[in-house]
Amino acid sequence: MFLKFYTSNYIQTGVFILQIRKDSYKKEWRDGKISLENNRARIIAILELIAVDEKRWKEACNSIELKKAFRRIRSRINRNAFCKK
């Protein structure tokens, strides 16, 4: 199995950057006219929204998988009910 490790190099630029990545999702905040320190509440609120969306997505995926499993079980039961020996 091939494992991919993420590494980063620190290059001092004098600009503070906060970056999150998850699969294909990427969000980045940079110091600008308004510093990140003054945007903490907004950033945390956005992170909370991202977490809620991810939780809903996982629950939806689990729900779909459960429905598929129930359909498979139901079809096996129905096949066995008609195949009495």
C-alpha positions as CSV (number, residue, x, y, z in Angstrom):
1,M,0.0,0.0,0.0
2,F,1.3,3.4,-0.9
3,L,0.9,6.1,1.7
4,K,1.1,9.7,0.7
5,F,2.5,12.1,3.4
6,Y,1.8,15.8,3.1
7,T,4.7,18.0,3.9
8,S,5.1,21.7,3.9
9,N,8.0,24.1,3.7
10,Y,8.0,27.2,5.8
11,I,8.9,30.3,3.8
12,Q,8.8,33.5,5.7
13,T,6.8,36.1,3.8
14,G,5.4,38.3,6.6
15,V,1.8,37.4,5.7
16,F,-0.2,35.2,8.0
17,I,-2.3,32.6,6.1
18,L,-4.8,30.1,7.6
19,Q,-5.6,27.3,5.3
20,I,-7.8,24.2,5.6
21,R,-8.0,21.3,3.1
22,K,-10.1,18.3,3.0
23,D,-10.1,16.1,-0.2
24,S,-11.0,18.6,-3.0
25,Y,-12.2,21.3,-0.6
26,K,-9.8,24.2,0.2
27,K,-10.4,27.4,2.1
28,E,-7.8,30.0,2.8
29,W,-7.8,33.2,4.8
30,R,-5.0,35.8,4.6
31,D,-4.0,38.9,6.6
32,G,-5.1,41.9,4.6
33,K,-6.8,45.2,5.4
34,I,-8.5,43.4,8.3
35,S,-6.2,41.1,10.3
36,L,-7.1,37.5,10.9
37,E,-7.1,38.2,14.6
38,N,-10.1,40.5,14.0
39,N,-11.9,37.9,11.9
40,R,-11.7,35.0,14.4
41,A,-15.4,34.9,15.0
42,R,-16.2,34.9,11.3
43,I,-13.6,32.2,10.6
44,I,-14.9,29.9,13.4
45,A,-18.5,30.4,12.2
46,I,-17.4,29.3,8.7
47,L,-15.5,26.3,10.1
48,E,-18.7,25.3,12.0
49,L,-20.8,25.5,8.9
50,I,-18.3,23.4,7.0
51,A,-18.4,20.8,9.8
52,V,-22.2,20.7,9.8
53,D,-22.2,20.2,6.0
54,E,-19.7,17.4,6.2
55,K,-21.7,15.7,9.0
56,R,-24.9,15.9,6.9
57,W,-23.1,14.5,3.9
58,K,-21.7,11.6,5.9
59,E,-25.2,10.9,7.4
60,A,-26.7,11.0,3.9
61,C,-24.1,8.5,2.6
62,N,-24.7,6.3,5.6
63,S,-28.5,6.5,5.0
64,I,-28.0,5.5,1.3
65,E,-25.8,2.6,2.3
66,L,-28.4,1.4,4.9
67,K,-31.2,1.6,2.3
68,K,-29.1,-0.4,-0.1
69,A,-28.4,-3.0,2.5
70,F,-32.1,-3.3,3.5
71,R,-33.1,-3.7,-0.2
72,R,-30.5,-6.5,-0.6
73,I,-31.9,-8.2,2.5
74,R,-35.5,-7.7,1.5
75,S,-34.8,-9.2,-2.0
76,R,-33.1,-12.2,-0.4
77,I,-36.1,-12.8,1.9
78,N,-38.5,-12.4,-1.1
79,R,-36.5,-14.9,-3.2
80,N,-36.3,-17.4,-0.4
81,A,-40.1,-17.1,0.3
82,F,-40.9,-18.2,-3.2
83,C,-38.2,-20.9,-3.4
84,K,-39.7,-23.2,-0.7
85,K,-38.7,-26.8,-1.1
